[in-house]
Amino acid sequence: MQDLITQGFTPPLRLSDFKLAAFDMDSTLINIECIDEIADAAGKKAEVAAITEAAMRGEISDFKDSLRRRLALLKGVPISALEQVLRERLQFNPGARELCAALKAGGLKLVLVSGGFTFFTRYVAAELGMDYVRSNELEIVDGALTGGLGVQAWGEICDGEEKRRMLLQCAAEIGAMPAQTIAVGDGANDLPMMGAAGLSVAFHAKPKVREQAMVAINEGGLDRLLSVFAA
């Protein structure tokens, strides 16, 4: 497997042709799937991780259903387990900080759009200087997960279609055309926003995602994306 694959365009591109970049979080900007690590604290990691893997490969077509199934298994997990995951397990993937800093320096707005949880996206967004964030809100009662999600102004679950809507909404807000956007992800639920973007990037992604992306980074860090742009 080649470590960097480009298709559908001829490098180099000009960074100045883009105005916005949207990122998935779990296994893209960070090294873990947060829901799997929370499940580990409940002794249910294998069961939850199996559903996560199937969903990311596109073997489960309904992301909302797969998320609800996983959340139900986490009912009763204390918030301290989330704090432990954030403190001890969450790390940024190589090149994440460098890529985000370079894009911001180039004048792009950054979007974090995740099927994960606000407990983690708030931290990641603050660290990387994201301009917009959308993710799911875990319902917590008496210091423990209920197994459900809180309803937000835009809805309840950030799935693939919501990611796509968020990309296009943020682009419209800053006066950018879809062709002036970049979308970076690794799983099947990232494909709708990647399909809407002017440049789609797969990072250490599932086969289905690598095949459809314009750029596939299979080895190395996220900052390898910068090599497709003219110096």
KAPEVEN-V354846 format. One record per pair of residues at least 12 apart in sequence whose ideal C-beta (glycine too) atoms are under 7 Angstrom apart, sorted by the first residue. I is the first residue (numbers start at 1). GAP is how many residues later the second one is. D is the distance in Angstrom with one decimal. If there is no record, write none. Layout:
I,GAP,D  I,GAP,D
This chain:
1,217,5.4  2,216,6.7  3,215,5.1  3,216,3.5  3,217,6.3  4,213,5.9  4,214,7.0  4,220,5.9  5,211,4.3  5,213,7.0  6,208,6.6  6,209,5.3  6,222,6.3  7,207,6.1  8,206,4.7  9,205,6.0  11,217,4.5  12,216,6.1  12,217,5.6  12,218,4.0  13,215,5.7  13,216,5.3  14,215,6.7  14,216,5.6  15,91,4.5  15,214,4.5  17,163,6.5  18,90,5.9  18,162,5.3  18,163,6.8  18,164,5.6  18,180,6.8  18,181,6.9  19,89,6.0  19,90,6.7  19,155,6.1  19,157,3.9  19,161,4.6  20,88,5.9  20,89,4.8  20,91,6.5  20,150,6.1  20,151,5.3  20,154,6.4  20,156,5.3  20,160,6.8  20,161,4.7  21,82,5.2  21,87,5.2  21,89,5.7  21,161,4.1  21,163,6.8  22,89,4.0  22,91,5.5  22,145,4.7  22,159,6.7  22,161,4.9  22,171,5.9  23,88,6.9  23,89,5.7  23,161,4.9  24,90,6.1  24,160,6.6  24,161,3.8  24,162,6.3  24,163,7.0  24,166,5.0  25,87,6.0  25,89,3.9  25,91,5.2  25,96,6.0  25,99,5.8  26,88,6.6  26,90,5.0  27,159,5.0  28,156,6.1  28,157,5.7  28,158,5.0  28,175,5.3  29,63,6.5  29,64,6.2  29,67,4.9  29,95,6.0  29,99,6.9  30,60,5.5  30,61,6.6  30,62,5.9  30,63,6.2  30,94,6.3  31,60,4.8  31,62,5.5  32,57,5.6  32,58,6.0  33,19,5.3  34,51,6.2  34,82,5.1  34,83,6.2  34,86,5.1  35,13,6.3  35,17,6.4  35,35,5.7  35,81,6.8  36,12,5.7  36,13,4.5  36,16,5.6  37,48,4.4  37,52,5.2  38,36,5.9  38,39,6.0  38,43,5.8  38,44,6.1  38,47,5.9  39,34,6.5  39,35,6.2  41,36,6.0  41,40,3.6  41,43,6.8  42,32,5.9  42,35,4.8  44,29,5.0  47,26,6.2  48,22,4.9  48,25,5.6  51,15,5.4  51,18,5.8  51,19,5.3  52,18,6.8  55,133,6.9  55,134,6.9  56,131,3.5  56,132,5.9  56,150,5.5  57,131,6.4  57,149,5.0  57,151,6.6  58,130,3.4  58,150,4.9  63,52,6.4  63,96,4.3  63,97,6.0  63,126,4.8  64,93,4.8  64,95,5.4  67,48,6.6  67,90,6.1  71,76,5.1  71,77,6.5  71,78,6.9  72,75,4.8  74,71,5.1  74,73,6.0  75,70,6.1  75,71,6.2  75,72,3.3  76,68,5.4  76,69,6.7  77,67,6.4  77,68,4.7  78,65,5.9  78,66,5.2  79,61,5.8  79,64,5.3  79,65,6.8  82,37,5.2  86,34,6.2  86,37,6.3  90,30,6.6  93,128,6.7  93,129,6.0  94,127,3.3  94,128,7.0  95,126,2.6  95,127,3.8  95,128,3.4  95,129,6.6  96,32,6.8  96,126,5.1  97,31,6.6  98,125,4.2  99,123,4.5  99,124,4.6  99,126,5.9  99,127,6.6  100,28,4.5  100,29,6.3  102,124,5.8  104,25,5.8  109,22,4.5  109,61,6.8  109,65,5.6  110,18,6.9  110,19,6.5  110,20,4.8  110,21,5.3  111,19,6.7  111,20,6.8  111,21,4.5  111,55,6.5  111,56,6.6  111,59,5.1  112,12,6.3  112,13,4.9  112,18,4.4  112,21,4.7  113,21,4.9  113,45,6.6  113,50,4.7  113,53,4.7  113,54,6.8  113,80,6.8  114,21,4.2  114,44,6.4  115,21,6.7  115,43,5.4  115,44,6.3  115,74,5.6  116,19,5.6  116,20,6.8  117,18,6.0  117,19,5.4  117,21,5.1  118,17,5.1  118,18,6.9  118,19,5.1  119,19,6.1  121,12,5.4  121,14,4.2  132,38,4.9  134,20,6.9  134,24,5.5  134,28,7.0  134,32,4.8  135,23,5.6  136,13,5.3  136,21,6.1  136,22,5.4  137,12,6.0  137,13,4.0  137,15,5.9  159,30,6.0  160,29,4.1  160,30,6.9  160,31,6.4  160,32,4.2  161,31,5.6  163,26,6.9  163,27,6.6  163,29,6.1  163,30,4.2  164,28,3.9  164,29,4.5  164,32,5.1  167,14,6.0  167,16,6.1  167,26,4.5  167,29,5.8  167,30,6.4  168,28,6.0  178,18,5.5  178,19,6.6  178,20,6.2  179,19,3.8  180,18,5.8  181,16,4.5  181,17,5.4  182,15,5.8  182,16,6.9  182,17,4.5  182,19,6.5  183,14,3.7  183,17,5.4  183,18,6.9  184,17,4.3  184,19,5.9  185,17,7.0  185,24,6.7  186,16,6.5  186,17,5.4  186,18,6.1  186,19,4.1  186,20,6.6  186,23,6.2  187,19,5.9  187,22,6.4  188,18,6.5  188,20,6.0  188,21,6.6  190,19,6.5  191,18,6.4  191,21,6.2  194,18,6.9  194,19,6.3  199,15,5.7  199,16,6.9  200,13,4.7  200,14,4.9  201,12,6.0  201,14,4.6  201,16,6.8  201,24,5.8  202,14,4.4  202,15,6.9  203,14,5.0  203,19,6.0  204,13,6.8  204,14,6.6  215,13,6.0
